[in-house]
């Protein structure tokens, strides 16, 4: 029999699911005593090259309130051609196409290895991919040139049938007509006015597509869906490349001491309205490129006077951020309109100062869009990240999916409290929805407008079985995740994952339940909950709540992480870090909470070392991966050797190899991660060594200097509590009666 760690790894590999507990307490009372709820991390589109999609549609339970999908956990009567639903116990007749079914001739969905299966829906037309570029022209010429080149590059990566549109903005907003040969035409809008979809429709002369048209793809020439503003790449490739090349910096003069007038809020509103009119309820992507904050019109986050800085955490605490509430409200309304229609909003913010991500975060968070933050459009961080948006899988399809919905079915003994991730509620009430909400609750269905192979949701459950109604021996609780989405090929697909766990009586089998605890998954599930609360509650309150959860190590680092500590981070940076944490899978999330540290030295091959100040030694090179940064740190002695140029001498070739090893490993991470991390090369005493010193556990500080002069790590000048003190406090708390 497999051990729990092996069982957990197999399930994650096959289904993309990790539960906090892998044996569930059999009553509500016992479950509440467990502190960490029964919850799961689900990566709905986990990459499975060995899972070919099946070219027929799923068989559903006939009960209207259930509609669960046939799966390996169902009981089947092959002679009578009946199957019993394992969620509501309804007996169902197999459809006529299953007439040849027998215990030796089973369809794939009944085989245990297909607990995750993907169906291709044959009905309905293929949908085109739609990309709408929204480009800021209020930036330096060098930045604008780099952005134009990246956009031109992206056109070559799109499939020929994809529809593309272009909106540019500065003080005014221009919606470009792309169907014109040899002449560039655009509609110009004032940046101070907000337009609704109906006004925009009249001004641009758009006719709203009928329901029949809206579903027709580019392969239907009799009624092409494209219009003057959204055209197939194959038709306007040259025109759009030239148009992008001719884009100029916003011509409106900027007087000294002022910011350029940037109508970002109106431009995004027009983009959302344009897609609302032309492609309602169809997967589409609005890609917004921003070089600074919105300074006029709806959604503005700062005035145009440079002497008035953009809001900081201090201003927000003192209620001194005068544009924040109104700006946030504007972007929340846009996010709601976009998510209703299945449209994704990506934000690429490249500037040295804040651009207003705090106010705009809901646009990406609610639509499953990407949020990327860099210093400039000229950096490889932006260029490489943007290029990776268009990467393809082994079958040559984009790794992005559109217009997704996730529906969850559960056994009677368990109900859904809610989900946390890049999703919005579809308000689908039902028998498996709990009254106790966690995150986005009160529903069993969520909309995820944009998702990829790493998009991961945290789903929280509540055990509702009463203490006096024991579950029969060997009983199992089941959960089914049904993800419908538009594949990048235009097909509609349904991926179904069905998983089950054993029930156990906590009175007699507490050891079994304890052994089934997945510390890594639980740490991420509780961290997501903490970050979700941190968005709306006071920081100290969230930390106090977290301290009571008693998960060592990860929680120590989580308390110090930028997800909960806003000190030394701008509101935009905090929003960006939290956005990434709320969508990444378990492995990446663990790296974000507790960065990985590798040591390179002459004493042996590279090895992982403790994230502790004792690991910082003079004759070591350290490689730290925080997810957002890849840092190479050269110890004092190594740094001096490097400055002396020993690596250039033939007799010190081994030193040259030592210097090169972490660089090669760093490049491997830089080439694969999305978004691309910031690369930092520093040394003992270097200004950027602060990134390492702020992350390690300060086991040696200026307060315990007795180890100085010995072969021990570097002391950290901090008043932060060390892991040892934190652990001592936890032990005390765990055994005190007050806890």
C-alpha positions in Angstrom: 0.0 0.0 0.0 1.3 3.5 -0.9 2.2 5.8 1.9 0.3 9.1 2.1 3.1 11.2 0.5 3.1 8.8 -2.5 -0.7 8.8 -2.6 -0.7 12.7 -2.6 1.9 12.9 -5.3 0.1 10.4 -7.5 -3.2 12.3 -7.2 -1.6 15.6 -8.0 0.1 14.2 -11.0 -3.1 12.6 -12.4 -5.8 15.0 -11.3 -4.1 18.3 -10.4 -5.8 18.1 -6.9 -4.3 18.4 -3.4 -6.4 18.2 -0.3 -5.5 19.6 3.1 -6.7 16.3 4.7 -6.6 13.0 2.8 -8.8 11.2 5.3 -11.9 13.2 6.3 -13.4 13.5 9.8 -16.8 12.0 9.7 -18.8 14.7 11.5 -19.2 18.4 11.6 -18.1 18.6 15.2 -14.9 16.7 14.6 -14.1 18.8 11.5 -14.4 22.1 13.3 -11.9 20.9 15.9 -9.4 20.3 13.2 -8.7 24.1 12.7 -7.6 23.6 9.1 -10.8 23.0 7.1 -11.2 20.2 4.5 -10.2 22.1 1.4 -8.5 21.5 -2.0 -6.2 23.2 -4.4 -7.4 22.4 -8.0 -5.5 23.2 -11.2 -8.4 22.6 -13.6 -6.3 22.5 -16.8 -3.2 20.8 -15.4 -1.0 19.9 -18.4 -1.5 16.2 -19.3 0.2 15.3 -22.6 -0.9 11.7 -22.0 -4.6 12.7 -21.8 -6.0 12.9 -25.4 -9.4 14.6 -25.5 -12.3 12.3 -26.2 -14.5 13.1 -29.3 -17.9 12.7 -27.7 -19.9 14.3 -25.0 -20.2 13.3 -21.3 -23.1 11.3 -19.9 -25.0 13.2 -17.2 -27.1 12.1 -14.3 -30.8 12.5 -15.1 -31.7 14.2 -11.8 -32.1 18.0 -12.5 -30.6 19.1 -9.2 -27.5 16.8 -9.7 -26.4 16.5 -13.3 -23.1 14.9 -12.2 -20.9 13.3 -15.0 -20.5 9.5 -15.3 -17.2 8.6 -13.6 -15.2 5.6 -12.3 -16.8 5.8 -8.9 -20.3 5.1 -10.2 -21.8 1.6 -9.8 -22.7 0.0 -13.1 -25.2 -2.8 -14.0 -23.9 -4.0 -17.4 -26.8 -6.4 -18.0 -29.5 -3.8 -17.4 -27.4 -1.0 -19.0 -28.0 1.1 -15.9 -25.6 3.2 -13.8 -26.1 4.7 -10.3 -24.8 8.2 -9.7 -22.3 8.2 -6.8 -23.5 11.7 -5.7 -27.3 11.5 -5.5 -27.7 7.7 -6.0 -30.1 8.2 -8.9 -30.3 5.2 -11.3 -29.8 6.2 -14.9 -30.2 4.5 -18.3 -27.1 4.5 -20.6 -27.7 6.3 -23.9 -28.2 4.1 -27.1 -24.6 4.8 -28.2 -23.4 2.7 -25.1 -25.4 -0.4 -26.3 -22.2 -2.5 -26.6 -21.0 -1.8 -23.0 -19.9 -4.7 -20.8 -17.5 -5.5 -18.0 -14.8 -6.2 -20.6 -15.8 -3.4 -23.0 -15.9 -0.3 -20.9 -15.8 3.3 -22.0 -12.8 5.4 -20.9 -14.8 7.4 -18.3 -15.4 4.2 -16.3 -11.7 3.2 -16.1 -10.0 4.1 -12.8 -7.0 5.7 -14.5 -9.3 8.2 -16.2 -10.5 10.0 -13.0 -9.6 13.1 -15.0 -11.0 13.1 -18.6 -11.5 15.7 -21.3 -14.4 15.8 -23.7 -14.7 17.8 -26.9 -18.2 19.2 -27.4 -19.1 18.6 -31.1 -22.2 20.9 -31.1 -21.8 24.6 -32.0 -19.3 26.4 -34.2 -15.6 27.0 -33.6 -15.0 30.3 -32.0 -12.3 32.8 -33.2 -9.6 34.1 -30.8 -10.0 37.8 -30.2 -7.2 40.1 -29.0 -7.7 43.8 -28.4 -4.5 45.8 -27.8 -4.9 49.0 -25.7 -1.7 51.0 -25.9 -0.6 54.0 -23.8 1.3 56.6 -25.9 2.3 58.9 -23.0 5.8 57.5 -22.6 9.4 58.1 -23.6 10.2 57.4 -27.2 12.6 54.6 -26.3 9.9 52.9 -24.2 7.3 53.3 -26.9 9.6 52.0 -29.6 10.4 48.8 -27.6 6.6 48.3 -27.0 5.8 48.7 -30.7 8.4 46.1 -31.5 7.0 43.7 -29.0 3.5 44.2 -30.4 4.7 43.7 -34.0 6.4 40.5 -32.8 3.2 39.2 -31.2 1.3 39.5 -34.5 3.6 36.8 -36.0 2.7 34.5 -33.1 -1.1 34.7 -33.5 -3.0 32.1 -35.6 -4.0 33.6 -39.0 -7.7 33.5 -38.1 -7.4 35.3 -34.8 -9.1 38.7 -34.7 -7.1 41.7 -33.6 -8.0 45.3 -32.7 -6.1 48.4 -31.6 -7.0 51.3 -29.3 -4.3 53.9 -28.4 -4.7 56.6 -25.8 -3.0 59.6 -24.3 -5.1 62.7 -23.6 -7.5 61.5 -26.3 -8.5 57.9 -27.2 -8.3 56.6 -30.7 -10.1 53.5 -31.8 -8.4 52.4 -35.0 -10.2 51.1 -38.1 -8.2 48.3 -39.5 -10.0 47.4 -42.7 -8.9 50.4 -44.7 -6.3 49.9 -47.4 -3.6 52.5 -47.7 -5.1 55.0 -45.3 -5.3 55.0 -41.5 -8.7 56.0 -40.0 -9.6 56.2 -36.4 -12.4 57.4 -34.2 -11.3 59.9 -31.5 -12.9 60.1 -28.1 -12.5 62.6 -25.3 -10.6 61.1 -22.3 -12.7 62.8 -19.7 -16.0 61.1 -20.5 -17.2 57.6 -19.7 -19.2 55.9 -22.4 -21.5 52.9 -21.9 -21.8 50.1 -24.5 -25.0 51.5 -26.1 -23.4 55.0 -26.7 -20.3 53.4 -28.1 -22.3 51.2 -30.4 -24.1 54.2 -31.9 -20.9 56.3 -32.2 -18.9 53.5 -33.9 -21.8 52.4 -36.1 -21.7 48.8 -34.8 -24.6 46.4 -35.1 -25.1 44.1 -32.2 -24.6 40.5 -33.4 -27.6 38.2 -33.1 -27.3 35.1 -30.9 -26.8 33.0 -34.1 -24.1 35.2 -35.4 -22.2 35.5 -32.1 -21.5 31.8 -32.3 -20.2 31.8 -35.8 -16.4 31.5 -36.2 -14.0 32.6 -38.9 -14.8 29.5 -41.0 -18.3 30.9 -41.8 -17.6 33.3 -44.7 -21.3 34.1 -45.4 -21.4 36.2 -42.2 -17.9 37.0 -41.0 -17.9 38.1 -37.4 -15.0 40.6 -37.9 -15.9 44.2 -38.2 -13.9 47.3 -39.1 -12.2 47.4 -35.7 -11.5 43.7 -35.2 -10.0 41.9 -38.2 -8.3 38.6 -38.9 -4.6 38.7 -38.6 -4.1 37.2 -42.1 -6.0 40.1 -43.6 -4.4 43.1 -41.9 -1.0 41.8 -40.8 0.9 44.3 -43.0 -1.4 47.2 -42.3 -1.3 46.7 -38.6 2.4 46.3 -38.5 2.8 49.6 -40.4 0.2 51.3 -38.2 2.1 50.2 -35.0 5.4 51.4 -36.6 3.9 54.8 -37.2 2.6 55.3 -33.7 3.9 58.5 -32.2 4.3 59.7 -28.6 1.1 61.6 -27.5 1.5 65.0 -29.1 -0.2 66.9 -26.3 2.4 69.2 -24.7 3.4 68.5 -21.1 4.4 71.6 -19.1 7.2 71.4 -16.5 6.1 70.1 -13.1 3.1 68.2 -14.6 2.4 64.6 -15.5 1.1 63.8 -19.0 -2.7 63.6 -19.2 -3.4 59.9 -19.5 -7.0 58.7 -20.1 -6.5 55.1 -19.0 -9.9 54.6 -17.4 -11.9 55.8 -20.4 -9.7 53.8 -22.8 -10.3 50.6 -20.8 -14.0 51.4 -20.7 -14.1 51.8 -24.5 -12.2 48.5 -24.9 -14.7 46.6 -22.7 -17.7 48.3 -24.5 -16.3 47.4 -27.9 -16.1 43.7 -27.1 -19.4 43.8 -25.3 -21.0 45.0 -28.5 -19.2 42.7 -30.9 -18.4 39.5 -29.0 -20.7 39.1 -26.0 -20.2 35.8 -24.2 -17.2 34.8 -26.3 -13.7 34.4 -25.1 -11.6 37.5 -25.8 -8.5 39.2 -24.4 -8.0 42.9 -23.7 -4.2 43.5 -23.4 -3.5 46.8 -21.8 0.0 48.4 -21.9 0.5 51.2 -19.4 3.5 53.5 -19.0 2.1 55.5 -16.0 -0.9 56.3 -13.9 -4.3 57.5 -15.1 -4.3 61.3 -14.6 -7.7 62.4 -16.0 -11.2 61.2 -16.6 -12.9 58.2 -14.9 -10.5 55.8 -13.1 -7.8 58.5 -12.5 -5.6 57.6 -9.6 -3.4 60.8 -9.2 -3.6 64.4 -10.3 -1.4 65.9 -13.1 0.7 68.0 -10.6 4.0 66.2 -10.0 4.3 67.8 -6.5 1.3 65.6 -5.5 2.7 62.1 -5.3 0.6 59.0 -5.9 -1.0 57.4 -2.8 1.1 55.3 -0.4 0.0 52.8 2.3 0.5 55.7 4.8 -2.0 57.8 2.8 -4.5 55.0 2.6 -4.3 54.3 6.4 -4.9 58.0 7.1 -7.8 58.1 4.5 -5.8 60.6 2.5 -6.0 58.9 -0.9 -8.6 61.1 -2.5 -8.9 59.3 -5.9 -8.7 55.8 -4.7 -12.3 54.9 -3.8 -13.7 56.5 -7.0 -11.0 54.9 -9.2 -11.5 51.5 -7.7 -15.2 51.7 -8.2 -14.7 52.5 -11.9 -12.4 49.5 -12.5 -14.6 47.2 -10.4 -17.6 48.1 -12.7 -15.4 47.3 -15.8 -14.2 44.0 -14.3 -17.8 43.0 -13.6 -18.9 43.8 -17.2 -15.9 42.0 -18.7 -16.3 38.9 -16.5 -20.1 38.7 -17.3 -19.1 38.4 -21.0 -16.2 36.1 -20.5 -13.6 38.7 -21.5 -10.1 38.7 -20.0 -8.2 41.9 -19.0 -4.4 41.7 -19.0 -2.4 44.6 -17.5 1.3 45.2 -18.4 2.4 48.1 -16.3 6.0 49.2 -17.0 7.1 52.4 -15.2 9.5 53.3 -12.4 6.7 54.8 -10.3 3.3 53.3 -9.4 0.7 53.1 -12.2 -2.5 52.4 -10.2 -2.4 48.6 -10.0 -4.1 48.8 -6.6 -7.2 50.4 -8.1 -7.1 48.2 -11.3 -6.2 44.8 -9.7 -9.9 43.7 -9.8 -9.7 43.8 -13.7 -7.1 41.0 -13.8 -8.2 39.3 -10.5 -11.8 38.9 -11.6 -11.2 37.9 -15.2 -8.2 35.6 -14.9 -6.0 38.1 -16.7 -2.3 38.4 -16.4 -0.7 41.3 -14.4 2.9 42.1 -15.2 4.9 44.8 -13.4 8.3 46.0 -14.7 10.5 49.1 -14.8 10.3 49.7 -18.5 9.1 48.2 -21.8 12.7 48.0 -22.8 13.6 45.4 -20.1 13.9 41.7 -21.0 11.5 41.1 -18.1 8.6 42.6 -20.1 9.7 41.4 -23.5 10.3 37.8 -22.5 7.1 37.6 -20.3 5.0 39.1 -23.1 6.4 36.6 -25.6 5.7 33.7 -23.2 2.0 34.6 -23.2 1.9 33.1 -26.7 3.8 29.9 -25.9 2.3 26.6 -27.3 2.0 23.1 -25.9 3.2 19.9 -27.5 0.1 19.8 -29.8 0.9 23.3 -31.2 -2.1 25.0 -29.4 -1.8 28.1 -27.2 -1.5 27.3 -23.5 -4.3 29.9 -22.8 -7.9 29.0 -22.5 -11.0 31.3 -22.6 -14.4 31.7 -21.1 -14.1 28.9 -18.5 -16.6 27.9 -15.8 -15.9 25.6 -12.9 -18.8 23.6 -11.4 -18.3 21.4 -8.3 -20.5 18.5 -7.2 -20.1 16.9 -3.7 -21.3 13.9 -1.7 -24.2 14.6 0.7 -22.0 14.7 3.8 -20.0 17.7 2.6 -20.8 21.1 1.2 -18.9 23.9 -0.6 -18.1 27.0 1.4 -16.4 28.9 -1.4 -13.4 29.4 -3.6 -10.4 31.8 -3.7 -8.6 32.5 -6.9 -9.1 34.4 -10.3 -12.8 33.7 -10.5 -16.2 35.3 -10.0 -19.4 33.7 -8.6 -22.1 32.5 -11.0 -24.6 32.5 -8.0 -25.6 28.9 -8.7 -27.4 27.8 -5.5 -27.9 24.1 -4.9 -28.0 21.3 -2.3 -24.2 21.2 -2.1 -23.7 24.9 -1.2 -22.9 25.7 2.4 -24.3 28.7 4.3 -20.9 29.4 5.8 -19.0 31.3 3.1 -15.2 31.3 2.7 -13.9 33.5 -0.1 -16.3 33.7 -3.1 -19.1 31.5 -1.7 -22.8 31.0 -1.9 -22.4 29.1 -5.2 -21.3 25.8 -6.7 -20.3 27.4 -10.0 -17.6 30.1 -10.8 -16.6 31.9 -14.0 -12.9 31.9 -14.8 -12.6 34.0 -18.0 -9.0 33.3 -18.6 -7.0 30.2 -17.4 -3.8 28.4 -18.3 -2.1 25.2 -17.3 -1.0 26.7 -13.9 -4.1 28.6 -12.9 -5.1 27.1 -9.5 -8.1 27.7 -7.3 -8.4 27.0 -3.6 -11.8 25.4 -2.8 -13.0 25.2 0.8 -15.6 22.6 2.1 -17.7 22.1 5.2 -18.4 18.6 6.6 -22.2 18.7 7.4 -22.7 15.1 8.6 -24.1 15.1 12.1 -22.2 13.5 15.0 -25.0 11.1 15.8 -25.3 9.9 12.2 -22.2 7.7 11.7 -21.0 7.0 8.1 -20.8 3.2 7.4 -17.4 1.6 7.5 -15.5 2.1 4.3 -17.6 5.1 3.2 -16.0 7.6 0.9 -16.7 11.3 0.3 -16.5 12.3 -3.4 -15.9 15.6 -5.1 -16.3 16.3 -8.9 -14.8 19.3 -10.6 -16.3 20.1 -14.1 -14.5 22.7 -16.1 -16.0 23.9 -19.3 -13.8 26.2 -21.5 -13.1 27.5 -24.9 -9.8 25.8 -26.2 -7.4 28.0 -28.2 -8.4 26.0 -31.3 -11.9 27.4 -30.9 -13.4 24.1 -29.7 -15.6 24.0 -26.6 -14.2 21.4 -24.2 -15.2 19.9 -20.8 -12.6 18.5 -18.4 -14.0 16.4 -15.6 -12.0 15.4 -12.5 -13.7 13.0 -9.9 -11.9 12.3 -6.7 -12.8 10.6 -3.4 -11.4 10.3 0.1 -12.1 8.0 3.0 -14.1 9.0 6.1 -12.8 8.2 9.5 -14.1 8.6 13.1 -11.8 11.1 14.8 -12.6 9.4 18.1 -11.0 6.1 17.2 -8.9 6.9 14.1 -7.3 10.2 14.9 -3.8 8.8 14.0 -5.0 8.0 10.5 -6.5 11.4 10.0 -3.3 13.1 11.4 -1.1 11.0 9.1 -3.2 12.1 6.1 -2.5 15.8 6.8 -0.8 17.5 3.8 1.2 20.3 5.3 2.2 21.9 2.0 -1.3 22.1 0.6 -2.7 23.3 4.0 -0.1 26.0 4.2 -1.1 27.4 0.8 -4.8 27.0 1.5 -4.5 28.9 4.8 -2.1 31.5 3.2 -4.7 32.2 0.4 -7.3 32.7 3.1 -5.0 35.1 5.0 -4.2 37.1 1.8 -7.9 37.2 0.9 -8.6 38.6 4.4 -5.7 41.0 4.2 -7.3 42.7 1.2 -10.2 43.8 3.4 -9.0 43.7 7.0 -6.4 45.3 9.1 -2.9 43.7 8.8 -2.4 43.0 12.6 -5.8 41.3 12.8 -4.9 38.9 10.0 -1.5 38.1 11.6 -3.2 37.3 14.9 -5.7 35.0 13.2 -2.8 33.3 11.3 -0.7 32.8 14.5 -3.6 30.8 15.9 -3.5 28.3 13.1 -0.2 26.8 14.4 1.5 25.7 11.1 5.2 26.0 11.7 7.9 27.1 9.2 5.7 28.1 6.3 3.7 30.4 8.5 6.9 32.0 10.0 8.0 32.9 6.5 4.4 33.9 5.4 4.2 36.4 8.3 7.3 38.1 6.9 6.3 37.9 3.2 5.2 40.8 1.0 1.7 39.2 0.9 1.0 40.3 4.5 3.7 42.8 5.3 3.2 46.0 3.3 6.1 47.8 5.0 8.7 48.8 2.3 6.3 47.9 -0.5 4.1 50.3 -2.5 0.4 49.5 -2.7 0.9 48.6 -6.4 3.7 46.1 -5.5 1.5 44.5 -2.8 -1.3 44.2 -5.3 1.0 42.6 -7.8 2.5 40.1 -5.3 -1.0 39.1 -4.1 -2.3 38.7 -7.6 0.4 36.2 -8.5 0.0 34.3 -5.2 -3.8 33.9 -5.8 -3.4 32.2 -9.2 -0.2 30.1 -9.1 0.0 26.3 -8.4 1.3 24.7 -5.2 5.0 24.5 -6.1 5.3 28.1 -7.2 3.2 29.3 -4.2 5.5 27.5 -1.8 8.5 29.2 -3.4 6.8 32.5 -2.9 6.2 31.9 0.8 9.5 30.2 1.6 12.2 31.0 -1.1 14.6 28.3 -2.1 18.3 28.7 -1.3 21.1 26.7 -3.0 24.8 26.9 -2.0 27.7 26.4 -4.4 31.2 25.9 -3.0 34.4 23.9 -3.6 33.3 21.4 -0.8 30.9 19.5 -3.1 28.1 19.7 -5.6 25.4 22.4 -5.3 23.0 21.7 -2.4 19.9 23.2 -1.0 20.6 25.0 2.3 18.4 26.4 5.1 16.9 29.9 4.4 18.9 31.1 7.4 21.6 33.7 8.0 23.9 30.8 9.1 24.0 29.8 5.4 25.7 33.0 4.3 29.4 32.1 4.4 32.4 33.9 2.9 33.5 31.0 0.6 30.0 30.2 -0.8 27.9 31.4 -3.7 24.2 31.4 -3.0 21.4 31.2 -5.5 18.0 32.3 -4.1 14.7 31.8 -5.9 11.8 33.9 -4.5 9.6 33.4 -7.6 9.7 37.2 -8.3 13.5 37.4 -8.2 16.4 35.1 -9.0 19.4 36.3 -6.9 23.0 35.2 -7.1 25.0 36.2 -4.0 28.8 35.9 -3.8 30.3 35.5 -0.3 33.0 37.9 0.9 36.0 35.7 -0.1 34.5 34.6 -3.4 33.7 38.2 -4.2 37.3 39.3 -3.6 38.7 36.4 -5.8 36.3 37.5 -8.5 37.4 41.1 -8.3 41.0 40.0 -8.5 40.2 38.2 -11.8 41.3 34.7 -10.7 38.6 33.2 -13.0 40.5 34.5 -16.0 43.7 32.5 -15.2 44.0 29.0 -16.6 45.2 27.4 -13.4 41.9 28.6 -11.7 39.5 27.0 -14.2 37.7 25.3 -11.3 36.9 28.7 -9.9 35.5 29.9 -13.3 33.3 26.8 -13.3 32.1 27.6 -9.7 31.1 31.1 -10.8 29.3 29.8 -13.9 27.3 27.0 -12.2 24.7 29.2 -10.4 24.4 31.4 -13.6 23.5 28.3 -15.7 20.9 27.2 -13.1 19.5 30.7 -12.9 19.1 30.9 -16.7 17.2 27.6 -16.6 14.6 29.1 -14.2 14.5 32.4 -16.1 13.7 30.6 -19.4 10.8 28.6 -18.0 9.0 30.8 -15.5 6.0 33.0 -16.2 6.1 35.9 -15.5 9.9 36.1 -15.9 11.6 36.9 -12.6 13.9 39.9 -12.0 17.6 38.7 -12.2 20.0 40.1 -9.5 23.7 39.5 -9.3 25.2 40.8 -6.1 28.0 40.2 -3.5 28.9 40.6 0.1 28.4 44.3 1.0 26.6 45.0 -2.3 23.5 47.2 -2.1 21.2 44.5 -3.6 22.3 42.0 -1.0 19.4 43.4 1.0 17.0 41.2 -1.0 18.7 38.1 0.4 19.2 39.5 4.0 15.5 40.5 4.2 14.4 36.9 3.4 16.7 34.7 5.5 15.7 33.7 9.1 17.8 36.1 11.3 19.2 33.4 13.6 22.3 35.6 14.1 21.8 39.3 14.7 23.6 42.2 16.3 22.0 41.1 19.6 23.8 37.7 19.8 27.2 38.5 18.6 29.1 35.7 20.4 29.4 33.8 17.2 31.3 36.5 15.4 34.8 35.6 14.3 33.9 31.9 14.1 33.0 30.1 11.0 29.3 31.0 11.2 26.9 33.0 9.1 26.6 36.7 8.6 24.7 38.6 11.4 21.6 40.4 10.3 20.9 43.9 11.6 17.3 43.5 12.5 14.8 43.5 15.4 12.7 40.8 13.6 11.9 37.7 15.6 13.9 34.6 14.6 12.4 31.2 13.7 13.6 29.8 17.1 11.8 32.5 19.1 8.7 32.0 16.9 8.8 28.2 17.5 9.3 28.6 21.3 6.2 30.9 21.3 4.2 28.4 19.3 5.1 25.5 21.7 4.0 27.7 24.6 0.8 28.6 22.9 0.0 25.0 21.9 0.2 23.7 25.5 -1.4 26.7 27.3 -5.0 26.3 28.4 -5.8 29.8 27.0 -5.1 28.5 23.4 
